[in-house]
């Protein structure tokens, strides 16, 4: 049976998801907290605006004020998937076959699994 314990987060929680049965909490400052045999933290964006659970690939997709899109895996690995320069990434989502979509202002992008962006 799982143990339930309080976790005091010192910022606004943008998303709460389970990755590989481990709870992850994405905060507005870009920190990703996880309860994996203790409290652990990884840093994604410098200012997080959106985060979603990509259930098909068991990862958290984030977009932020730094103009970057990251994928966070259950073990804490953080990989940059895309960058829009100095523009805020306000929306992200996961698509079929490992693709992601993200938006900055009125411009939308799709990044395919092979890394090509349209």
Phi and psi restraints in degrees (value plus and minus 20) as a CYANA .aco file:
   2 UNK   PHI     -88.2   -48.2
   2 UNK   PSI     132.1   172.1
   3 UNK   PHI    -114.7   -74.7
   3 UNK   PSI     117.0   157.0
   4 UNK   PHI    -127.5   -87.5
   4 UNK   PSI     107.7   147.7
   5 UNK   PHI    -162.5  -122.5
   5 UNK   PSI     130.7   170.7
   6 UNK   PHI     -90.5   -50.5
   6 UNK   PSI     128.7   168.7
   7 UNK   PHI    -150.8  -110.8
   7 UNK   PSI      88.9   128.9
   8 UNK   PHI    -107.2   -67.2
   8 UNK   PSI      90.5   130.5
   9 UNK   PHI    -116.8   -76.8
   9 UNK   PSI     118.5   158.5
  10 UNK   PHI    -117.5   -77.5
  10 UNK   PSI       4.6    44.6
  11 UNK   PHI    -178.0  -138.0
  11 UNK   PSI     159.4   199.4
  12 UNK   PHI     -93.0   -53.0
  12 UNK   PSI     107.8   147.8
  13 UNK   PHI    -109.3   -69.3
  13 UNK   PSI      95.8   135.8
  14 UNK   PHI    -101.7   -61.7
  14 UNK   PSI     -56.8   -16.8
  15 UNK   PHI    -171.7  -131.7
  15 UNK   PSI     126.6   166.6
  16 UNK   PHI    -148.5  -108.5
  16 UNK   PSI     102.1   142.1
  17 UNK   PHI    -160.7  -120.7
  17 UNK   PSI     143.2   183.2
  18 UNK   PHI    -125.3   -85.3
  18 UNK   PSI     106.2   146.2
  19 UNK   PHI    -138.2   -98.2
  19 UNK   PSI     100.7   140.7
  20 UNK   PHI      32.2    72.2
  20 UNK   PSI      23.1    63.1
  21 UNK   PHI      43.9    83.9
  21 UNK   PSI      -2.5    37.5
  22 UNK   PHI    -132.6   -92.6
  22 UNK   PSI     107.1   147.1
  23 UNK   PHI     -90.5   -50.5
  23 UNK   PSI     114.4   154.4
  24 UNK   PHI    -146.0  -106.0
  24 UNK   PSI     120.7   160.7
  25 UNK   PHI    -147.8  -107.8
  25 UNK   PSI      98.3   138.3
  26 UNK   PHI    -116.9   -76.9
  26 UNK   PSI      98.9   138.9
  27 UNK   PHI    -117.9   -77.9
  27 UNK   PSI     138.7   178.7
  28 UNK   PHI     -81.5   -41.5
  28 UNK   PSI     -43.5    -3.5
  29 UNK   PHI    -101.2   -61.2
  29 UNK   PSI     -22.5    17.5
  30 UNK   PHI      77.7   117.7
  30 UNK   PSI     -24.5    15.5
  31 UNK   PHI     -98.2   -58.2
  31 UNK   PSI     117.8   157.8
  32 UNK   PHI    -132.5   -92.5
  32 UNK   PSI      91.2   131.2
  33 UNK   PHI    -115.4   -75.4
  33 UNK   PSI     120.5   160.5
  34 UNK   PHI    -159.0  -119.0
  34 UNK   PSI     129.3   169.3
  35 UNK   PHI    -126.7   -86.7
  35 UNK   PSI      65.2   105.2
  36 UNK   PHI    -144.5  -104.5
  36 UNK   PSI      69.2   109.2
  37 UNK   PHI      33.4    73.4
  37 UNK   PSI      28.8    68.8
  38 UNK   PHI     100.6   140.6
  38 UNK   PSI     150.8   190.8
  39 UNK   PHI    -107.3   -67.3
  39 UNK   PSI     102.7   142.7
  40 UNK   PHI    -149.3  -109.3
  40 UNK   PSI     133.1   173.1
  41 UNK   PHI    -153.9  -113.9
  41 UNK   PSI     121.0   161.0
  42 UNK   PHI    -147.1  -107.1
  42 UNK   PSI     133.0   173.0
  43 UNK   PHI    -127.7   -87.7
  43 UNK   PSI     107.9   147.9
  44 UNK   PHI    -127.5   -87.5
  44 UNK   PSI    -127.7   -87.7
  45 UNK   PHI     -92.0   -52.0
  45 UNK   PSI     140.8   180.8
  46 UNK   PHI    -117.6   -77.6
  46 UNK   PSI      61.4   101.4
  47 UNK   PHI      79.9   119.9
  47 UNK   PSI      79.0   119.0
  48 UNK   PHI    -112.2   -72.2
  48 UNK   PSI     111.8   151.8
  49 UNK   PHI    -131.3   -91.3
  49 UNK   PSI     -51.5   -11.5
  50 UNK   PHI    -170.7  -130.7
  50 UNK   PSI     126.1   166.1
  51 UNK   PHI    -171.5  -131.5
  51 UNK   PSI     116.9   156.9
  52 UNK   PHI    -157.0  -117.0
  52 UNK   PSI     138.5   178.5
  53 UNK   PHI    -112.2   -72.2
  53 UNK   PSI     100.8   140.8
  54 UNK   PHI    -111.0   -71.0
  54 UNK   PSI      69.3   109.3
  55 UNK   PHI     -82.8   -42.8
  55 UNK   PSI     -55.0   -15.0
  56 UNK   PHI     -85.4   -45.4
  56 UNK   PSI     -50.7   -10.7
  57 UNK   PHI    -134.5   -94.5
  57 UNK   PSI     -12.0    28.0
  58 UNK   PHI      26.0    66.0
  58 UNK   PSI      39.8    79.8
  59 UNK   PHI    -166.7  -126.7
  59 UNK   PSI     142.2   182.2
  60 UNK   PHI    -122.7   -82.7
  60 UNK   PSI     107.6   147.6
  61 UNK   PHI    -124.7   -84.7
  61 UNK   PSI     108.5   148.5
  62 UNK   PHI    -144.7  -104.7
  62 UNK   PSI     131.9   171.9
  63 UNK   PHI    -157.3  -117.3
  63 UNK   PSI     127.6   167.6
  64 UNK   PHI    -172.0  -132.0
  64 UNK   PSI    -192.5  -152.5
  65 UNK   PHI     -86.8   -46.8
  65 UNK   PSI     -38.1     1.9
  66 UNK   PHI    -103.4   -63.4
  66 UNK   PSI     -19.5    20.5
  67 UNK   PHI      57.6    97.6
  67 UNK   PSI      -1.3    38.7
  68 UNK   PHI    -139.7   -99.7
  68 UNK   PSI     133.8   173.8
  69 UNK   PHI    -137.2   -97.2
  69 UNK   PSI     108.5   148.5
  70 UNK   PHI    -141.8  -101.8
  70 UNK   PSI     135.5   175.5
  71 UNK   PHI    -135.2   -95.2
  71 UNK   PSI     111.3   151.3
  72 UNK   PHI    -137.0   -97.0
  72 UNK   PSI     104.8   144.8
  73 UNK   PHI    -116.7   -76.7
  73 UNK   PSI     148.7   188.7
  74 UNK   PHI     -78.7   -38.7
  74 UNK   PSI     -55.5   -15.5
  75 UNK   PHI     -98.0   -58.0
  75 UNK   PSI     -21.7    18.3
  76 UNK   PHI      80.5   120.5
  76 UNK   PSI     -20.8    19.2
  77 UNK   PHI     -87.9   -47.9
  77 UNK   PSI     110.1   150.1
  78 UNK   PHI    -137.2   -97.2
  78 UNK   PSI     102.2   142.2
  79 UNK   PHI    -144.3  -104.3
  79 UNK   PSI     111.9   151.9
  80 UNK   PHI     -96.0   -56.0
  80 UNK   PSI     108.1   148.1
  81 UNK   PHI    -120.5   -80.5
  81 UNK   PSI     -53.6   -13.6
  82 UNK   PHI    -179.8  -139.8
  82 UNK   PSI     142.2   182.2
  83 UNK   PHI    -163.1  -123.1
  83 UNK   PSI     120.0   160.0
  84 UNK   PHI    -137.2   -97.2
  84 UNK   PSI       8.5    48.5
  85 UNK   PHI      50.1    90.1
  85 UNK   PSI    -151.2  -111.2
  86 UNK   PHI    -114.1   -74.1
  86 UNK   PSI      -0.5    39.5
  87 UNK   PHI    -118.0   -78.0
  87 UNK   PSI     123.5   163.5
  88 UNK   PHI     -92.1   -52.1
  88 UNK   PSI     116.0   156.0
  89 UNK   PHI    -113.6   -73.6
  89 UNK   PSI      86.8   126.8
  90 UNK   PHI    -117.5   -77.5
  90 UNK   PSI     -36.8     3.2
  91 UNK   PHI    -163.0  -123.0
  91 UNK   PSI     117.7   157.7
  92 UNK   PHI    -158.2  -118.2
  92 UNK   PSI     132.3   172.3
  93 UNK   PHI    -176.3  -136.3
  93 UNK   PSI     141.1   181.1
  94 UNK   PHI    -121.7   -81.7
  94 UNK   PSI     125.6   165.6
  95 UNK   PHI    -143.2  -103.2
  95 UNK   PSI    -192.1  -152.1
  96 UNK   PHI     -91.3   -51.3
  96 UNK   PSI     133.2   173.2
  97 UNK   PHI      36.5    76.5
  97 UNK   PSI      16.0    56.0
  98 UNK   PHI      61.4   101.4
  98 UNK   PSI     -15.1    24.9
  99 UNK   PHI     -97.5   -57.5
  99 UNK   PSI     135.7   175.7
 100 UNK   PHI    -151.8  -111.8
 100 UNK   PSI     138.8   178.8
 101 UNK   PHI    -148.7  -108.7
 101 UNK   PSI     126.8   166.8
 102 UNK   PHI    -170.0  -130.0
 102 UNK   PSI     138.8   178.8
 103 UNK   PHI    -155.4  -115.4
 103 UNK   PSI     128.0   168.0
 104 UNK   PHI    -154.8  -114.8
 104 UNK   PSI      92.1   132.1
 105 UNK   PHI      41.0    81.0
 105 UNK   PSI    -143.8  -103.8
 106 UNK   PHI    -116.7   -76.7
 106 UNK   PSI     -11.7    28.3
 107 UNK   PHI    -128.9   -88.9
 107 UNK   PSI     110.0   150.0
 108 UNK   PHI    -134.3   -94.3
 108 UNK   PSI     126.2   166.2
 109 UNK   PHI    -150.9  -110.9
 109 UNK   PSI     132.8   172.8
 110 UNK   PHI    -145.3  -105.3
 110 UNK   PSI     110.2   150.2
 111 UNK   PHI    -131.9   -91.9
 111 UNK   PSI      98.8   138.8
 112 UNK   PHI    -101.0   -61.0
 112 UNK   PSI     144.7   184.7
 113 UNK   PHI     -78.7   -38.7
 113 UNK   PSI     -47.9    -7.9
 114 UNK   PHI    -101.4   -61.4
 114 UNK   PSI     -20.0    20.0
 115 UNK   PHI      76.8   116.8
 115 UNK   PSI     -29.6    10.4
 116 UNK   PHI     -91.2   -51.2
 116 UNK   PSI     120.1   160.1
 117 UNK   PHI    -140.3  -100.3
 117 UNK   PSI     114.1   154.1
